[in-house]
Amino acid sequence: MDWERLPASRWGLRQMGVVLLLASYSAAHHLWALVHGRTGDPPPPAYLLALMAFLCFSFGAALVLHGHHFFDKVKISERWRQARPTIEADPTPAGEQAAHSDRRPDALEKRFARSNSSHE
């Protein structure tokens, strides 16, 4: 039996979500206290607290809402199970590609030459 199907994990995952939501609240509260009343750029720890608040809230909400269903297998439609076509390698040698990588196509070179000659 998978551990996520055990009865203890059903409530354990949701409780872990609640803990993460409380950690998010705590980080947001400390962030507010750190930047409230200041002018100018926020101090560097403010960005870390904002990141912690966002991540803890996101994962906490997912665990509280989904619980043990967070690990459910998802059936993928036949349409999306098809293998993607692979990109074939370019037969041009690597050295030759590097030599011509900075060249413009001929049509663009002519257009560029015409636009430069009109400005002179």
N, CA and C atoms as an extended XYZ file, in Angstrom:
360
Properties=species:S:1:pos:R:3:atomname:S:1:resname:S:1:resid:I:1 pbc="F F F"
N         0.849       -1.189        0.000 N   MET     1
C         0.000        0.000        0.000 CA  MET     1
C         0.882        1.236        0.000 C   MET     1
N         0.533        2.205       -0.844 N   ASP     2
C         1.287        3.450       -0.912 CA  ASP     2
C         1.067        4.265        0.353 C   ASP     2
N         2.084        5.006        0.756 N   TRP     3
C         1.978        5.774        2.001 CA  TRP     3
C         0.928        6.863        1.899 C   TRP     3
N         0.701        7.412        0.693 N   GLU     4
C        -0.281        8.495        0.583 CA  GLU     4
C        -1.717        8.007        0.680 C   GLU     4
N        -1.927        6.692        0.645 N   ARG     5
C        -3.268        6.114        0.790 CA  ARG     5
C        -3.573        5.702        2.232 C   ARG     5
N        -2.605        5.764        3.114 N   LEU     6
C        -2.841        5.411        4.511 CA  LEU     6
C        -3.778        6.424        5.158 C   LEU     6
N        -4.616        5.973        6.081 N   PRO     7
C        -5.554        6.897        6.726 CA  PRO     7
C        -4.858        8.053        7.445 C   PRO     7
N        -3.698        7.792        8.021 N   ALA     8
C        -2.992        8.862        8.732 CA  ALA     8
C        -2.511        9.949        7.773 C   ALA     8
N        -2.191        9.561        6.554 N   SER     9
C        -1.696       10.565        5.616 CA  SER     9
C        -2.809       11.470        5.102 C   SER     9
N        -4.047       10.976        5.141 N   ARG    10
C        -5.157       11.807        4.688 CA  ARG    10
C        -5.235       13.098        5.507 C   ARG    10
N        -5.177       12.953        6.815 N   TRP    11
C        -5.236       14.141        7.674 CA  TRP    11
C        -3.864       14.759        7.858 C   TRP    11
N        -2.830       13.957        7.779 N   GLY    12
C        -1.481       14.493        7.944 CA  GLY    12
C        -1.111       15.484        6.863 C   GLY    12
N        -1.481       15.185        5.620 N   LEU    13
C        -1.173       16.112        4.535 CA  LEU    13
C        -1.962       17.411        4.684 C   LEU    13
N        -3.210       17.293        5.100 N   ARG    14
C        -4.013       18.511        5.309 CA  ARG    14
C        -3.473       19.325        6.489 C   ARG    14
N        -3.028       18.646        7.539 N   GLN    15
C        -2.448       19.367        8.667 CA  GLN    15
C        -1.141       20.053        8.270 C   GLN    15
N        -0.363       19.390        7.427 N   MET    16
C         0.854       20.015        6.927 CA  MET    16
C         0.509       21.266        6.114 C   MET    16
N        -0.594       21.208        5.371 N   GLY    17
C        -1.058       22.383        4.638 CA  GLY    17
C        -1.424       23.525        5.558 C   GLY    17
N        -2.083       23.196        6.670 N   VAL    18
C        -2.436       24.233        7.652 CA  VAL    18
C        -1.175       24.842        8.258 C   VAL    18
N        -0.179       24.010        8.548 N   VAL    19
C         1.089       24.512        9.078 CA  VAL    19
C         1.746       25.461        8.077 C   VAL    19
N         1.713       25.097        6.798 N   LEU    20
C         2.287       25.974        5.777 CA  LEU    20
C         1.498       27.277        5.640 C   LEU    20
N         0.186       27.219        5.784 N   LEU    21
C        -0.612       28.446        5.748 CA  LEU    21
C        -0.285       29.348        6.939 C   LEU    21
N        -0.065       28.748        8.112 N   LEU    22
C         0.319       29.545        9.275 CA  LEU    22
C         1.713       30.144        9.083 C   LEU    22
N         2.621       29.394        8.483 N   ALA    23
C         3.960       29.923        8.194 CA  ALA    23
C         3.867       31.070        7.189 C   ALA    23
N         2.957       30.947        6.233 N   SER    24
C         2.746       32.017        5.263 CA  SER    24
C         2.233       33.281        5.947 C   SER    24
N         1.286       33.113        6.844 N   TYR    25
C         0.761       34.251        7.591 CA  TYR    25
C         1.866       34.905        8.416 C   TYR    25
N         2.676       34.092        9.052 N   SER    26
C         3.769       34.621        9.865 CA  SER    26
C         4.774       35.388        9.003 C   SER    26
N         5.135       34.836        7.862 N   ALA    27
C         6.089       35.517        6.972 CA  ALA    27
C         5.497       36.822        6.451 C   ALA    27
N         4.208       36.809        6.103 N   ALA    28
C         3.562       38.026        5.616 CA  ALA    28
C         3.479       39.080        6.719 C   ALA    28
N         3.210       38.650        7.942 N   HIS    29
C         3.150       39.582        9.070 CA  HIS    29
C         4.526       40.212        9.331 C   HIS    29
N         5.575       39.404        9.309 N   HIS    30
C         6.917       39.940        9.497 CA  HIS    30
C         7.327       40.853        8.340 C   HIS    30
N         6.898       40.511        7.138 N   LEU    31
C         7.171       41.358        5.975 CA  LEU    31
C         6.501       42.715        6.135 C   LEU    31
N         5.247       42.703        6.551 N   TRP    32
C         4.539       43.955        6.751 CA  TRP    32
C         5.230       44.800        7.823 C   TRP    32
N         5.639       44.174        8.915 N   ALA    33
C         6.311       44.906        9.990 CA  ALA    33
C         7.665       45.446        9.528 C   ALA    33
N         8.320       44.741        8.630 N   LEU    34
C         9.636       45.156        8.155 CA  LEU    34
C         9.563       46.354        7.229 C   LEU    34
N         8.548       46.422        6.386 N   VAL    35
C         8.498       47.497        5.389 CA  VAL    35
C         7.482       48.586        5.714 C   VAL    35
N         6.641       48.396        6.703 N   HIS    36
C         5.632       49.390        7.037 CA  HIS    36
C         6.297       50.665        7.559 C   HIS    36
N         5.932       51.786        6.980 N   GLY    37
C         6.444       53.071        7.438 CA  GLY    37
C         7.803       53.442        6.865 C   GLY    37
N         8.402       52.588        6.075 N   ARG    38
C         9.696       52.915        5.456 CA  ARG    38
C         9.457       53.579        4.112 C   ARG    38
N        10.402       54.410        3.733 N   THR    39
C        10.380       54.975        2.392 CA  THR    39
C        11.594       54.445        1.644 C   THR    39
N        11.504       54.446        0.346 N   GLY    40
C        12.623       53.960       -0.450 CA  GLY    40
C        12.516       52.475       -0.713 C   GLY    40
N        13.625       51.905       -1.104 N   ASP    41
C        13.666       50.488       -1.449 CA  ASP    41
C        13.534       49.618       -0.206 C   ASP    41
N        12.829       48.495       -0.332 N   PRO    42
C        12.735       47.581        0.816 CA  PRO    42
C        14.075       46.895        1.066 C   PRO    42
N        14.339       46.519        2.306 N   PRO    43
C        15.595       45.829        2.610 CA  PRO    43
C        15.617       44.430        1.980 C   PRO    43
N        16.802       43.879        1.738 N   PRO    44
C        16.900       42.554        1.095 CA  PRO    44
C        16.122       41.435        1.791 C   PRO    44
N        16.058       41.378        3.121 N   PRO    45
C        15.260       40.291        3.728 CA  PRO    45
C        13.774       40.347        3.367 C   PRO    45
N        13.292       41.498        2.938 N   ALA    46
C        11.880       41.615        2.578 CA  ALA    46
C        11.561       40.728        1.377 C   ALA    46
N        12.483       40.637        0.443 N   TYR    47
C        12.246       39.786       -0.728 CA  TYR    47
C        12.196       38.307       -0.330 C   TYR    47
N        13.049       37.913        0.591 N   LEU    48
C        13.040       36.532        1.071 CA  LEU    48
C        11.738       36.220        1.808 C   LEU    48
N        11.287       37.148        2.629 N   LEU    49
C        10.021       36.943        3.336 CA  LEU    49
C         8.848       36.881        2.362 C   LEU    49
N         8.862       37.708        1.338 N   ALA    50
C         7.791       37.673        0.338 CA  ALA    50
C         7.789       36.336       -0.403 C   ALA    50
N         8.967       35.838       -0.747 N   LEU    51
C         9.066       34.547       -1.416 CA  LEU    51
C         8.555       33.427       -0.508 C   LEU    51
N         8.956       33.463        0.751 N   MET    52
C         8.506       32.438        1.696 CA  MET    52
C         6.986       32.482        1.863 C   MET    52
N         6.424       33.686        1.968 N   ALA    53
C         4.975       33.810        2.133 CA  ALA    53
C         4.246       33.253        0.919 C   ALA    53
N         4.726       33.577       -0.278 N   PHE    54
C         4.074       33.102       -1.493 CA  PHE    54
C         4.147       31.584       -1.610 C   PHE    54
N         5.346       31.008       -1.430 N   LEU    55
C         5.503       29.564       -1.583 CA  LEU    55
C         4.746       28.788       -0.514 C   LEU    55
N         4.833       29.240        0.733 N   CYS    56
C         4.113       28.548        1.811 CA  CYS    56
C         2.611       28.609        1.593 C   CYS    56
N         2.113       29.757        1.141 N   PHE    57
C         0.674       29.849        0.900 CA  PHE    57
C         0.260       28.959       -0.261 C   PHE    57
N         1.055       28.948       -1.334 N   SER    58
C         0.700       28.148       -2.505 CA  SER    58
C         0.656       26.659       -2.182 C   SER    58
N         1.725       26.150       -1.569 N   PHE    59
C         1.759       24.722       -1.245 CA  PHE    59
C         0.792       24.384       -0.120 C   PHE    59
N         0.643       25.275        0.839 N   GLY    60
C        -0.301       25.031        1.924 CA  GLY    60
C        -1.734       24.944        1.430 C   GLY    60
N        -2.115       25.856        0.539 N   ALA    61
C        -3.470       25.826       -0.007 CA  ALA    61
C        -3.693       24.557       -0.830 C   ALA    61
N        -2.686       24.157       -1.595 N   ALA    62
C        -2.825       22.935       -2.397 CA  ALA    62
C        -3.008       21.713       -1.500 C   ALA    62
N        -2.251       21.630       -0.417 N   LEU    63
C        -2.371       20.475        0.476 CA  LEU    63
C        -3.682       20.483        1.245 C   LEU    63
N        -4.140       21.655        1.672 N   VAL    64
C        -5.405       21.726        2.404 CA  VAL    64
C        -6.568       21.364        1.485 C   VAL    64
N        -6.544       21.864        0.264 N   LEU    65
C        -7.662       21.616       -0.644 CA  LEU    65
C        -7.667       20.205       -1.210 C   LEU    65
N        -6.491       19.661       -1.514 N   HIS    66
C        -6.434       18.359       -2.173 CA  HIS    66
C        -6.093       17.209       -1.229 C   HIS    66
N        -5.370       17.473       -0.178 N   GLY    67
C        -5.002       16.417        0.762 CA  GLY    67
C        -4.306       15.262        0.094 C   GLY    67
N        -4.787       14.053        0.324 N   HIS    68
C        -4.143       12.873       -0.253 CA  HIS    68
C        -4.399       12.759       -1.755 C   HIS    68
N        -5.351       13.507       -2.282 N   HIS    69
C        -5.606       13.483       -3.725 CA  HIS    69
C        -4.521       14.226       -4.509 C   HIS    69
N        -3.646       14.893       -3.792 N   PHE    70
C        -2.533       15.613       -4.415 CA  PHE    70
C        -1.668       14.663       -5.234 C   PHE    70
N        -1.611       13.397       -4.840 N   PHE    71
C        -0.760       12.408       -5.500 CA  PHE    71
C        -1.529       11.457       -6.419 C   PHE    71
N        -2.782       11.767       -6.712 N   ASP    72
C        -3.565       10.893       -7.586 CA  ASP    72
C        -2.961       10.820       -8.983 C   ASP    72
N        -3.106        9.655       -9.579 N   LYS    73
C        -2.683        9.467      -10.961 CA  LYS    73
C        -3.720       10.128      -11.863 C   LYS    73
N        -3.256       10.738      -12.925 N   VAL    74
C        -4.134       11.435      -13.853 CA  VAL    74
C        -4.123       10.703      -15.177 C   VAL    74
N        -5.315       10.437      -15.711 N   LYS    75
C        -5.404        9.773      -17.001 CA  LYS    75
C        -5.205       10.822      -18.090 C   LYS    75
N        -4.261       10.553      -18.965 N   ILE    76
C        -3.943       11.477      -20.045 CA  ILE    76
C        -4.632       10.991      -21.315 C   ILE    76
N        -5.253       11.898      -22.013 N   SER    77
C        -5.963       11.573      -23.241 CA  SER    77
C        -5.003       11.001      -24.280 C   SER    77
N        -5.554       10.171      -25.144 N   GLU    78
C        -4.746        9.545      -26.202 CA  GLU    78
C        -4.100       10.594      -27.094 C   GLU    78
N        -4.776       11.689      -27.295 N   ARG    79
C        -4.236       12.755      -28.130 CA  ARG    79
C        -2.902       13.265      -27.620 C   ARG    79
N        -2.767       13.369      -26.307 N   TRP    80
C        -1.548       13.926      -25.717 CA  TRP    80
C        -0.513       12.855      -25.426 C   TRP    80
N        -0.873       11.584      -25.547 N   ARG    81
C         0.095       10.516      -25.313 CA  ARG    81
C         0.959       10.227      -26.523 C   ARG    81
N         0.612       10.772      -27.668 N   GLN    82
C         1.393       10.529      -28.868 CA  GLN    82
C         2.784       11.124      -28.694 C   GLN    82
N         3.765       10.446      -29.267 N   ALA    83
C         5.133       10.941      -29.196 CA  ALA    83
C         5.266       12.168      -30.086 C   ALA    83
N         6.009       13.131      -29.605 N   ARG    84
C         6.253       14.331      -30.396 CA  ARG    84
C         7.272       14.026      -31.479 C   ARG    84
N         7.136       14.654      -32.639 N   PRO    85
C         8.152       14.441      -33.674 CA  PRO    85
C         9.488       15.028      -33.232 C   PRO    85
N        10.530       14.314      -33.545 N   THR    86
C        11.851       14.791      -33.151 CA  THR    86
C        12.398       15.728      -34.205 C   THR    86
N        13.239       16.627      -33.784 N   ILE    87
C        13.870       17.571      -34.697 CA  ILE    87
C        15.138       16.918      -35.215 C   ILE    87
N        15.242       16.844      -36.522 N   GLU    88
C        16.424       16.213      -37.100 CA  GLU    88
C        17.605       17.179      -37.036 C   GLU    88
N        18.772       16.621      -36.916 N   ALA    89
C        19.981       17.428      -36.828 CA  ALA    89
C        20.255       18.113      -38.168 C   ALA    89
N        20.802       19.312      -38.102 N   ASP    90
C        21.158       20.059      -39.301 CA  ASP    90
C        22.405       19.431      -39.909 C   ASP    90
N        22.380       19.075      -41.213 N   PRO    91
C        23.536       18.410      -41.806 CA  PRO    91
C        24.726       19.343      -42.023 C   PRO    91
N        24.554       20.655      -41.838 N   THR    92
C        25.662       21.581      -42.026 CA  THR    92
C        26.673       21.392      -40.902 C   THR    92
N        27.964       21.273      -41.212 N   PRO    93
C        28.972       21.126      -40.158 CA  PRO    93
C        28.970       22.334      -39.221 C   PRO    93
N        29.340       22.107      -37.980 N   ALA    94
C        29.289       23.154      -36.965 CA  ALA    94
C        30.189       24.331      -37.323 C   ALA    94
N        31.358       24.078      -37.874 N   GLY    95
C        32.263       25.161      -38.242 CA  GLY    95
C        31.684       26.032      -39.332 C   GLY    95
N        30.984       25.427      -40.275 N   GLU    96
C        30.373       26.185      -41.362 CA  GLU    96
C        29.199       27.017      -40.846 C   GLU    96
N        28.460       26.488      -39.867 N   GLN    97
C        27.365       27.254      -39.276 CA  GLN    97
C        27.898       28.490      -38.578 C   GLN    97
N        28.995       28.347      -37.858 N   ALA    98
C        29.559       29.478      -37.132 CA  ALA    98
C        30.073       30.536      -38.087 C   ALA    98
N        30.612       30.129      -39.221 N   ALA    99
C        31.163       31.078      -40.177 CA  ALA    99
C        30.063       31.922      -40.818 C   ALA    99
N        28.865       31.362      -40.976 N   HIS   100
C        27.787       32.083      -41.640 CA  HIS   100
C        26.713       32.571      -40.677 C   HIS   100
N        26.924       32.466      -39.401 N   SER   101
C        25.873       32.827      -38.449 CA  SER   101
C        25.655       34.325      -38.380 C   SER   101
N        26.658       35.148      -38.745 N   ASP   102
C        26.500       36.593      -38.638 CA  ASP   102
C        26.080       37.219      -39.964 C   ASP   102
N        25.838       36.443      -41.006 N   ARG   103
C        25.455       36.957      -42.316 CA  ARG   103
C        23.954       37.138      -42.383 C   ARG   103
N        23.535       38.197      -43.061 N   ARG   104
C        22.114       38.433      -43.289 CA  ARG   104
C        21.697       37.775      -44.590 C   ARG   104
N        20.434       37.447      -44.744 N   PRO   105
C        19.968       36.954      -46.041 CA  PRO   105
C        20.122       38.044      -47.102 C   PRO   105
N        20.265       37.636      -48.348 N   ASP   106
C        20.515       38.580      -49.437 CA  ASP   106
C        19.461       39.668      -49.541 C   ASP   106
N        18.192       39.322      -49.393 N   ALA   107
C        17.134       40.329      -49.520 CA  ALA   107
C        17.282       41.403      -48.456 C   ALA   107
N        17.630       41.014      -47.251 N   LEU   108
C        17.813       41.996      -46.189 CA  LEU   108
C        19.055       42.838      -46.429 C   LEU   108
N        20.099       42.247      -47.001 N   GLU   109
C        21.307       43.015      -47.299 CA  GLU   109
C        21.009       44.098      -48.323 C   GLU   109
N        20.237       43.788      -49.365 N   LYS   110
C        19.894       44.775      -50.383 CA  LYS   110
C        19.042       45.885      -49.793 C   LYS   110
N        18.071       45.518      -48.974 N   ARG   111
C        17.204       46.517      -48.354 CA  ARG   111
C        17.998       47.415      -47.422 C   ARG   111
N        18.912       46.822      -46.663 N   PHE   112
C        19.741       47.585      -45.749 CA  PHE   112
C        20.642       48.536      -46.527 C   PHE   112
N        21.199       48.084      -47.653 N   ALA   113
C        22.062       48.924      -48.467 CA  ALA   113
C        21.271       50.088      -49.045 C   ALA   113
N        20.032       49.856      -49.508 N   ARG   114
C        19.202       50.937      -50.054 CA  ARG   114
C        18.859       51.955      -48.992 C   ARG   114
N        18.525       51.497      -47.785 N   SER   115
C        18.142       52.452      -46.749 CA  SER   115
C        19.347       53.277      -46.290 C   SER   115
N        20.536       52.707      -46.302 N   ASN   116
C        21.736       53.458      -45.920 CA  ASN   116
C        22.132       54.465      -46.993 C   ASN   116
N        21.960       54.117      -48.262 N   SER   117
C        22.336       55.020      -49.338 CA  SER   117
C        21.396       56.217      -49.410 C   SER   117
N        20.148       56.061      -49.006 N   SER   118
C        19.203       57.183      -49.037 CA  SER   118
C        19.483       58.202      -47.934 C   SER   118
N        20.167       57.801      -46.870 N   HIS   119
C        20.480       58.709      -45.757 CA  HIS   119
C        21.760       59.490      -45.995 C   HIS   119
N        22.527       59.147      -47.000 N   GLU   120
C        23.806       59.813      -47.221 CA  GLU   120
C        23.681       61.066      -48.020 C   GLU   120
